[in-house]
Each structure stands twice: as structure tokens, then as C-alpha cells.
Amino acid sequence: MGSVREPCRHQEARPPDHVRACVTALETAPTDAHAAVWLEEDGGVWADYPTVPPGDDVLPLVWADDRPIPRGELKARGCVLSRIAVCLTELVSTFGMPQVDQSAQYASVWLDNEGGIWADYPTAASEEDLVLPLVWAREQTDSREELAERGYVFTRIGWSL
């Protein structure tokens, strides 16, 4: 499982454009099989974790430990990507963070037409346009309500399958 960052601490003011969602997600899930994807105001990406009975459990998302894929290759396979947000790259790291150009502070988050979630994989050569799938970071979930009580602010940015 990937490493997880320390919980955010809201001790300093954030500029209003620190993190901005690029679309407004539907209020309700398209089907029961869809889970909400959340952008946390400090730039982390989270996803609902389905439980029985249903709850508000969420998990942070990280880059999968896999090889980056050019977006053009995904398009050639028939995959349609829709940009749903911009996040901070340091908050979508993995265990053994990818060896990337650390100058890239922000990454676009993409939702594909089959419900997969992807993020830009920053490299020194920006023309490469590489992405990696995002996956749950760990097995232990957090309650979104409890996170909100600790100062987290979430914006729903999409729905995954």
C-alpha cells in the first residue's frame, strides 16, 4: 500500500485559488455502483469506500505503482478522459514515490469513461503527457464527517465505479 501523508492542519490562511475543482459533479450518484471522488482543499484526492451498511468512509488516493502511460495511448485504446480537478503532486505520492521532476507542483486529475481515476505523472519532458491510475492508499478508512470536524473541506469532483 502507498504511504499516507499526515492529516492537514489548517493553521494558516490559504489563497482562494490554492486548489480548484474544474467541474461540478452531479449531486447524486448515477447508479448504486458509483462512488464519489473528493478533492480536499489542501490538494489531496479521496474516494468513497463502500461499506455495508453504507457509511461516509473515505480513503486517500495515490498513484498506482505501475508504469506511466501516455494519454495518447489511452485514447488509441478508446479511453476517453475528462479532466475533473487539479491536485498537488506531493499529495498523490506512493510508497517509493515515482522519480519525477519535482518542479511540477500540480497534476490534473482525470476520470475515464469506465470510471477509472488517473493523474498526470510529471516528468522533466512535459510533452510526454503521461498519466498513472489512482488507487486507494491503504485499507483503513476515515469517516468524512470526522475529517470535516478536524478541519478538512471536501468538494465532490466526480464519480468512479
C-alpha positions in Angstrom: 0.0 0.0 0.0 1.1 3.6 -0.6 2.3 6.0 2.0 -0.2 8.4 3.5 0.5 12.0 4.3 -0.1 13.4 7.8 -3.6 14.9 8.3 -3.8 18.5 7.2 -3.6 21.2 9.8 -5.4 24.4 8.9 -3.2 26.8 10.9 -2.6 29.3 8.1 -4.8 31.0 5.5 -4.9 29.5 2.1 -5.2 31.7 -1.1 -8.7 31.2 -2.6 -7.2 29.6 -5.8 -4.9 27.1 -3.9 -6.9 24.2 -5.2 -9.8 24.5 -7.6 -12.2 21.8 -8.9 -12.7 22.1 -12.6 -16.3 20.7 -12.9 -19.3 20.4 -10.7 -20.2 16.8 -10.1 -23.7 15.5 -10.1 -25.4 15.8 -6.7 -26.4 12.1 -6.7 -24.6 9.0 -8.0 -25.5 7.9 -11.5 -26.0 4.4 -10.1 -25.5 2.5 -6.8 -22.2 1.2 -8.3 -20.7 4.7 -8.4 -18.6 6.2 -5.6 -17.9 9.9 -5.1 -14.4 11.3 -5.7 -13.5 14.2 -3.4 -10.9 16.9 -3.6 -9.7 18.1 -0.2 -8.9 21.8 0.0 -5.2 21.2 0.6 -4.9 19.3 -2.7 -5.4 15.6 -1.8 -7.7 13.3 -3.8 -10.1 10.9 -1.8 -12.7 8.4 -2.8 -15.7 6.9 -1.1 -15.1 3.4 0.2 -18.4 1.4 0.0 -19.4 -0.3 3.3 -22.4 -2.4 4.5 -24.3 -0.7 5.9 -23.5 2.4 3.8 -21.4 5.0 5.6 -19.2 8.0 4.9 -15.9 6.1 4.8 -13.2 7.6 2.5 -9.7 6.7 1.5 -6.9 8.9 0.1 -5.9 8.1 -3.4 -2.3 7.7 -4.6 -0.5 6.8 -7.9 -0.6 3.1 -8.6 2.9 1.5 -8.6 2.8 1.0 -12.3 4.4 2.3 -15.5 3.2 5.7 -16.7 1.0 5.6 -19.8 0.9 8.3 -22.5 -2.6 9.8 -22.7 -2.4 9.3 -26.4 -2.1 5.6 -25.9 -5.2 5.5 -23.7 -7.0 7.4 -26.4 -5.9 4.9 -29.0 -7.5 2.2 -26.8 -10.8 4.0 -26.9 -10.4 5.5 -23.4 -12.0 9.0 -23.0 -10.5 11.1 -20.3 -12.3 14.1 -18.7 -10.4 16.4 -16.5 -12.2 16.8 -13.2 -9.7 18.7 -11.0 -6.2 19.9 -10.2 -4.4 18.5 -7.2 -1.0 18.8 -5.6 1.5 16.2 -6.8 3.0 15.8 -3.3 -0.4 14.6 -2.1 -0.7 11.8 -4.6 2.6 10.2 -3.9 3.1 6.5 -3.5 5.4 4.3 -1.3 8.6 4.8 -3.2 7.4 8.0 -4.9 7.9 8.0 -8.6 11.2 9.5 -9.7 9.8 12.6 -11.4 10.7 16.2 -11.9 9.9 17.8 -8.6 9.3 21.1 -10.2 5.8 20.0 -11.3 3.7 21.1 -8.3 0.2 20.4 -9.7 -1.3 17.5 -11.5 -4.6 17.2 -13.4 -7.0 14.5 -12.2 -8.8 12.7 -15.0 -11.9 10.4 -15.0 -12.1 7.9 -17.8 -15.3 6.7 -19.5 -15.2 3.4 -17.5 -15.0 5.1 -14.1 -11.2 4.9 -13.6 -9.3 7.8 -12.0 -6.0 9.0 -13.3 -3.5 11.7 -12.5 -0.8 13.4 -14.6 2.7 12.0 -14.0 5.0 14.9 -14.0 8.3 14.5 -15.9 11.1 16.7 -17.0 9.8 16.5 -20.6 6.3 17.9 -20.3 5.4 16.9 -23.9 5.3 13.3 -22.8 1.8 13.8 -21.3 2.0 10.7 -19.0 -0.7 9.6 -16.6 -0.9 6.9 -13.8 -4.1 5.4 -12.4 -5.0 6.4 -8.8 -5.8 3.7 -6.3 -6.8 3.5 -2.6 -3.8 4.3 -0.4 -4.4 1.8 2.4 -7.0 -0.4 3.9 -8.0 1.6 7.0 -10.7 4.2 6.1 -11.6 7.5 7.6 -15.0 9.0 8.3 -15.5 12.0 6.1 -17.6 13.6 8.9 -14.8 13.1 11.4 -12.3 14.5 8.9 -14.5 17.6 8.4 -14.6 18.0 12.2 -10.8 18.1 12.1 -10.9 20.9 9.5 -10.9 19.1 6.2 -13.0 20.7 3.5 -14.1 18.4 0.6 -15.5 19.2 -2.8 -17.1 16.4 -4.8 -15.3 16.3 -8.2 -16.7 13.2 -9.9 -18.0 9.6 -9.6 -16.0 6.5 -10.1 -17.1 2.8 -10.5 
